[in-house]
């Protein structure tokens, strides 16, 4: 069983309250737009970090993190990218990757809007954790944590803080 902390779109700013929200997590996953490599390094000092680069990330982040990650967590096949869309409106190329890799969990960021949607057509759960940083039009900083137990994704909790 693994407890996962998930965030995206930090844009070089990681709120201390989000890091506290992740204290009991085994791993942290970042769905892109770290903002800089120092942000990634800060997070990775807290817990093991998996991530993908986003559209605002520079060369250092792009060297350290791929555009797309596919991996197994417990018995759940996970697919993560920054710009992925969501069920019914996947970005160009993502539908084909989902068809080929058959993930049970698809994670993307970019929209700054927290969404958790079950895609019954592709039999997967889609999670966009929204934006954890302060840059953008979003009113709330958000992140999520959840548990993966064998093949089950459960106990999803949302962090939400009014952006100042």
C-alpha positions in Angstrom: 0.0 0.0 0.0 1.3 3.5 -0.9 0.0 6.9 0.0 0.6 9.4 -2.8 0.7 13.2 -2.7 -0.1 14.7 -6.1 0.4 18.3 -7.2 1.0 20.3 -10.4 1.6 23.8 -11.6 3.7 25.0 -8.7 5.4 27.7 -10.9 8.4 27.9 -8.5 6.3 28.2 -5.4 5.6 25.4 -2.9 3.3 26.3 0.0 4.5 25.0 3.4 0.9 23.9 4.1 0.9 21.6 1.0 4.2 20.1 2.1 2.6 19.4 5.6 -0.4 17.9 3.8 2.1 15.4 2.2 3.8 14.5 5.5 2.3 11.0 5.7 2.7 10.2 2.0 5.2 7.6 0.7 5.8 9.4 -2.6 5.0 12.8 -4.2 4.1 13.0 -7.9 4.3 16.3 -9.8 2.3 16.7 -13.0 4.5 19.5 -14.5 5.2 23.2 -14.5 7.6 22.9 -11.6 8.9 26.4 -12.5 12.5 25.6 -11.8 14.8 22.8 -10.7 15.0 24.2 -7.2 11.3 23.5 -6.7 11.8 19.9 -7.8 14.8 19.5 -5.5 12.9 21.0 -2.5 10.0 18.5 -3.0 12.4 15.5 -3.6 14.1 16.2 -0.2 10.7 15.6 1.5 9.8 12.4 -0.2 10.7 10.3 -3.3 9.5 12.3 -6.3 8.1 11.3 -9.7 7.4 14.1 -12.2 7.0 15.3 -15.7 8.0 18.6 -17.2 5.5 21.2 -18.1 5.2 23.9 -20.8 6.9 26.6 -18.6 9.7 24.4 -17.4 13.2 25.2 -18.6 16.1 23.0 -19.8 17.2 21.8 -16.3 13.7 20.4 -15.5 13.3 19.0 -18.9 16.6 17.1 -18.6 15.6 15.7 -15.2 12.0 14.8 -15.9 10.4 13.3 -19.0 7.3 14.7 -20.9 5.4 11.5 -20.3 5.8 8.9 -17.5 4.3 5.5 -17.5 4.9 3.4 -14.4 3.4 0.8 -12.1 2.4 1.7 -8.6 1.4 -1.4 -6.6 -0.7 -3.1 -9.3 -2.0 0.1 -10.9 -0.6 1.2 -14.3 -0.1 5.0 -14.2 0.3 7.4 -17.0 1.3 11.0 -16.3 1.9 14.1 -18.5 1.4 17.8 -18.1 -0.9 18.7 -21.0 -3.2 15.7 -21.3 -6.8 17.0 -21.4 -9.5 15.0 -19.7 -12.1 12.3 -20.6 -13.9 13.2 -23.7 -11.4 16.0 -24.5 -7.9 14.4 -24.5 -5.1 16.3 -26.1 -3.8 15.2 -29.5 -1.8 12.0 -29.2 -3.0 11.2 -25.7 -5.9 9.0 -26.8 -3.5 6.8 -28.7 -1.1 6.5 -25.7 -4.1 5.6 -23.4 -5.3 3.0 -26.0 -1.8 1.5 -26.2 -0.7 1.6 -22.5 -4.1 1.0 -21.0 -3.5 2.9 -17.7 -5.9 2.6 -14.8 -4.8 6.1 -13.6 -4.2 9.0 -15.9 -2.7 12.2 -14.4 -2.3 15.6 -16.0 -2.0 19.2 -14.9 -1.9 22.5 -16.9 -5.5 23.6 -16.6 -5.1 24.9 -13.0 -8.6 23.3 -12.4 -8.9 20.4 -9.9 -10.8 17.5 -11.6 -11.3 13.9 -10.7 -13.2 12.1 -13.4 -13.8 8.4 -14.1 -13.5 7.6 -17.8 -15.7 4.6 -18.4 -14.8 4.4 -22.1 -11.2 3.8 -21.2 -11.8 2.2 -17.8 -9.5 4.7 -16.0 -9.5 7.3 -13.3 -8.3 10.8 -14.4 -6.9 13.2 -11.8 -5.8 16.7 -12.4 -4.7 18.1 -9.0 -5.2 21.7 -10.1 -2.6 24.4 -9.3 -0.5 24.3 -6.2 1.4 27.5 -7.0 0.3 31.1 -6.9 0.7 32.0 -10.6 -2.4 31.9 -12.8 -6.0 32.8 -12.8 -7.1 30.1 -10.2 -8.6 31.3 -6.9 -7.5 28.3 -4.9 -4.2 26.5 -4.5 -5.0 22.8 -4.6 -3.3 19.4 -4.3 -4.6 15.9 -3.6 -3.4 12.8 -1.8 -4.7 9.2 -2.1 -3.9 5.6 -1.5 -3.1 2.9 -3.9 -3.6 -0.5 -2.4 -2.9 -3.4 -4.8 -5.3 -2.5 -7.7 -7.5 -0.1 -5.7 -7.2 3.7 -5.8 -9.0 5.0 -2.6 -9.1 7.6 0.2 -8.7 10.6 -2.0 -8.4 13.9 -0.1 -8.2 17.4 -1.4 -6.1 20.3 -0.1 -7.5 23.7 -0.9 -6.3 27.1 0.2 -7.5 30.5 -1.0 -4.7 32.0 -3.0 -3.3 35.2 -1.5 
